[in-house]
Amino acid sequence: MTCITGFVGAVPTGNRQAFIEHARLAAEGFRDHGLSDAVECWGEDVPDGKVTSFPLAVQARPDETVIFSWYRWPSKAAQDEGMRRAMEDPRLRAETNPMPFDGQRVIWGSFEPLFEVGAPQAGGYFDGFVIPVPRDKREAFRAFASACDPIFAEHGAVWIVEAWELDVPDGKLTDFRRAVAATPDEAIVFSWVQWPDATVRAAGNARVMDDPRMAALECPFDMKRVIWGGFSPVIQT
């Protein structure tokens, strides 16, 4: 089964081009070690929050921009082997391709696709989400997504993926669980919605919120702790 490695980080805004070059070289190297494709997104509309938010999740500073990214692998085993081999690749060492951001605040984890609508397109604009869902509500979440996500597609979304936690490690400074104040009985969902562009995204989200079918859905998670934001892709391989 396909495996997604999800990442969220904070990059000094002035290092945008350096981040793009770093991400491009990293994706090229990882593809030699089994990576299927990669998407790296730069924050454009990422709200602050009092309890949970993307900026809080990675302890972003005022002069930093949040990034939302993922690698897709043929399987979890392929991801693990690819990551192991990458650590031995001189092209991917810090001295060869230094990180233009604080790697200690990057949060990451492995996820399996649970529900998907549509197909990826070049360019576009992404809404990114991290969602805490009770582990015993996995099938309820799938049912929710199967009812909710087609509504987004009707209103202009072109690709939606909902991915369920496989391996989400605890971190010393930041991690996915802290990002959404997850309890021990909750799993993490890493999710995105692709739109053709930011204008379609704004109009589409407004229509979704006004769609009476949304109000009729029973949400199997705590919406108050969901973190979300809008992102522009800067790397798509």
N, C-alpha and C positions, 0 to 999 in steps of 0.2 A: 504494500500500500504506500502511496505517495506520502512523503514526510516533508513538513515545512519547518524550517528554522526561522523563527520570528525574532526581530531585533527592534529595540527602541533605544535611542541615544540622544545626547545633547552635543551639538557641534558649535563652536564659536561662529557667529554669523559671518564674520570676515573670512572664515576658512571654507566658504561654500565651494569654491572651485577646487581647492585642495582636497576636500572631502570627495567630490565627484571623481577626481583622478585616482584617489586612493581606492574608492569603491570599484571603479572600472578595472583596475589592475587586480584587485582581490577577486572579483568575479571571474576574470580570465583564468587566474590560477586555480580557483576552485573547480571550474569547469573541467580542467584537466584531471581532477580527482573525483569526477562523477556527478558534479552538480548539473541539474537539468536546466534551470534558469534562475535569474535573480532580478529583483526589483528593489531599488533604493529610492525613497521618497523624502522630499524636503518639506518641512512644515510651512504652511501658508496661512492656515486658519486654525490655530491650536489654542483653545481657551484655557485660562487659568481656572483652578477650582479650589474650594476651601478644604475639601476632604480628600478627593482624588482628582487627578488630571494628568495628562501627559507631562507637563512641565514638572509637577511634583514627583512623578514617577522616577524621573532621572535627575532630580535636583538641578533642573536647568536654571542658569543664571540669566539676568536680564540681557546680556550680550550674546546669548546662545539660542540656537534654533533646534527644535526637536526634529529628529529623523525617525521614520517608520519604514522598516525594510523587511524583506524576507528572501530566503533561499529555498528553492524547491528541489527535492531529491527523489529518486525512484522509490526509496524505502528508508526506513529508520536505520537499517543495517548499512545502507549506502551512505547515509549521512555520517554515521559514526566512523566508518572507514575513511570517508573523504576528509573528515575533520582530522583524523589521526595522520593521514598522509600529508595534509596541508601543513601541519605543524613541523614537518620535516622538509618542507619545500623552501629553499632559500629565497625565492621570489616573494614569499608571504611573511618573512621575518620583519620585525619592527625596524631593524636597521636598513632594510631594503625598501620597504613600503611603510614608512612611519604613519601612525594614526594621528590625524590632525584634530583630535578630540580626546577627551578623558575616557579611556577604555574601562576604567574601574566603575564608571556610572552607567555603562551600557547594560541593558537588561535583555535576556535572551531565553529561549526555550524551544522545545521541539513539539510539534503539533501534527495531528492527523486530520485531513479534510473530512468533515462530517456532512456538509451539504454545500452544493455549488450550483449556481445559476449562471448561464451565459458563458462567455469566453473572453480571454484577455484581448485588448486592443493596444496598439502602439499609442503612446502619449496619454492623453486624458487627464483625469484628476481623481484622486482617491480619498474616500473617507476611511479612516482607520479606527478600529475599536479593540479594546481589551475588556472582557466581560467575565465576572465571577458567576459561576453557575453551580448549584448544588450537584454533587457527583451523582446522586440518585435521580437527577432530573435530566440526564443525558438524552433520553428518548423524547422527553417533553420538550427539550430545547430543539431537537431536530424537527419535531412537529411544528413548533413555533416558527422556526426558520423556513420550513417548507410552505407555510402560509404567508409569512411576512415578506420574504425576499422576492417572490414573484410580483408583489405589489410595487416594490422599488423598481423592478425591471419594467413594469408597465409605465412607470413615470420617468423612464429615461436611463436607468442604470444598465450597464452593458455586461458587468461581470461581478459576481458576489461569491465570496468564499467564507465559510464558517469552519474554523479548525479547532479541534478539541485537544486539550492537553495530553501529551505523551510523556514528556520529561521536562519539568519546569524546576530548575534548581534554585535553591535559596542562595542569596548573595550576601556579601558583607555590608554593602552600602545600599544597593538597590536590587530589586527583582520584580518579577511579574506579580507575585502574590502580594507584596507590599503595595504595588501600584494600584490595586483595587481593593485593598484591605480585606483580602480573601481569608475566610475561616478555614480550619483544617478539613471541613467536609465539603469544600468547594473546589471545583476544577476551573482552570483558566481557558477561556475561548479567545483566540486571536482571529480577527475578522477584518475583511475589507470590502468596500463597495467601489467599483470603478465607474466613473461617469465619462462621457465624451469630453467635457471641459467644465470649468468652474461655473459658468453660467447655467448650464444644464443641471449641474449639481444643486445649485441654489434653488432653482425653480422646481426641480424634482423633489427635493427634500420638503419643500413647502407643500407640494401637492400630496406627498405621502402623509404628512402630519394632518392634513385636512380630509384624508380618505377615511370614511366611516368604518371600513373593514379593519383598520388598525386598532381602533378603540374597542372593537369586539374581541380582540385577541387576548388570551390570558398569558401574561409574561412570567416565565418560570425562573426569574432571577431578579436581583435588586437593581433596578434602573439607576438608583441614586449613586451607585458606586461604579458604574460603567464609565470608562474614559474614552474620549473620542477626539478627532480632529480632522482637518482637511489638509491634504498633502499633494504636492506636484512631483511626478516621477522625474528623477534625474538620471537614472540608470535603468535600462530594461534590456535584458539579454535573452 
